[in-house]
Amino acid sequence: MNITVNGEAHIHQGNGTLISLLDEIGAQKEHTALMLNGNVIPAIDWSTQSLTENDQIEILVFVGGG
């Protein structure tokens, strides 16, 4: 399935959920926020939120510092 991840084209081979996308690209899950087509998706919904052709996903990883 053709999707866009952080502004770059990506062909998703997984089962079509947000969690399978994170697994596929090796992204961390802790301290991470996901946006799907401009909407923030709560982490509790990542395993059930389906992806469709041409979806746009933004993966935001929060890093603490001082």
Secondary structure, 3 states (H helix, E strand, C coil): CEEEECCEEEECCCCCEHHHHHHHHCCCCCCEEEEECCEEECHHHCCCCECCCCCEEEEEECCCCC
